[in-house]
Amino acid sequence: MRWQNKRSSDNIEDRRSQSGSSIGGRIPIQGKSGFVLLVIILVAGYYGVDLTGLLNGSLNDTEQSTYASTPTEEQEAAKFTSVILASTEDYWQQQFNLIGKQYIEPKLVLYKGSTTTACGMGQAIMGPFYCSVDKTVYLDLSFYQEMKRQLGGGGDFAQGYVIAHEIGHHVQNLLGTFAYIDKLGQGQSQRIKNQLSVQLELQADCYAGLWGHQMSKENILEVGDLETALNTAEAIGDDRLQQQGSGKIVPDSFTHGTSAQRYQWFKQGFDSGKMTQCELLPQ
């Protein structure tokens, strides 16, 4: 991905020198159980649930990750994140103008270990997450290394896809989709609420695909970039994560969609470049 020498965002807040270490710093994710825990907490963070307490106990005593970045690598990752955020700003400003709406740019907070958010305590183990209350994406840069190690998601475009997915949630927030889904879920069973969550996540994948389409039009993508992003989308499907974690797949508990669905909806956005192709799935 040819992201170098592109515009950086003005909406980055760098808390890396301020972040707390109340849970012993970076929490390494070891084995299948840790991998599944990352997904659980990431989902909880999306819903504004503070699962800090879940991180206390056995994880506190886990050895520190050996995948620490050098200062140069970390600064490169920070620069990359700022450029990707700027590219989403440019894209969504254009799209909102086309539909006669104002795009309010989100903030993106870089932190280490843990940080406070309007949705509770943010932890590195969550991976990138969006808080709808303060309209902010939170990211510990070490996620990029965990992404490569745990998900096999190497490459700049695959990492950019993850950021674009979180920005997709911001778009949903601005367009009232969150409020709409919350209303539909009132008084419903957990199974129905999970199905509604899947719709939100797949739409965010499609929105990320729209951003990818624009990157392709601008000749920013390189050979193999799309494949790495699609592989990442497949790797974080509910069915695959459950199979890896417990060996048992429970469709009624899905909150993000299957590997095939996540692949399909990202590619649908990427291929079409049209917001109309990202409408929520019928119930």
Buried (B, 14 or more C-beta within 10 A) or exposed (E): BEBEEBEBBEBBEEBBEEBBEBBBBBBBBEEBEBBBBBBBBBBBBBEBEBBBEBBEEEBEEEEEBEEEBEEEEBEBBBBBBBBBBBBBBBBBEEBBEEEEEEBEBBBBBBBBBBBBBEBBBBBBBBBBBBBBEEBBBBBBBBBBBBBBBBBEBBBBBBBBBBBBBBBBBBBBBBBEBBEBBEEBBEEEEEEBBBBBBBBBBBBBBBBBBBBBBBBBEEEBBEEEBBEBBBBBBBBBBBBBBBBBBEEEBEEEEBBBBBBEBBBBBBBBBBBBBEBEBBEBEEE
